[in-house]
Amino acid sequence: MKEKAKKERDEATLASVKKELAKPRMARSACKEEVNLNTARISAYASTTMPGIIGKIILSLRNTDEAG
């Protein structure tokens, strides 16, 4: 059973790679510009505002001080 699932995954990956390689090559800057020109994509971060007074600030569990 596991080998069958692995084979299906491998075939799907191979198909994905073949599809990507079939596309013409593009410079990295051209790829970035193509993403920027896509008007359907929302590039802004989601945010929520609520009326009221802050009772408690809960710190994030993610490490935001990573250099990177």
Summary of the structure (lengths in Angstrom):
residues: 68
radius of gyration: 21.5
end to end distance: 41.3
largest distance: 56.4
contacts: 66
relative contact order: 0.05
helix: 46%
strand: 0%
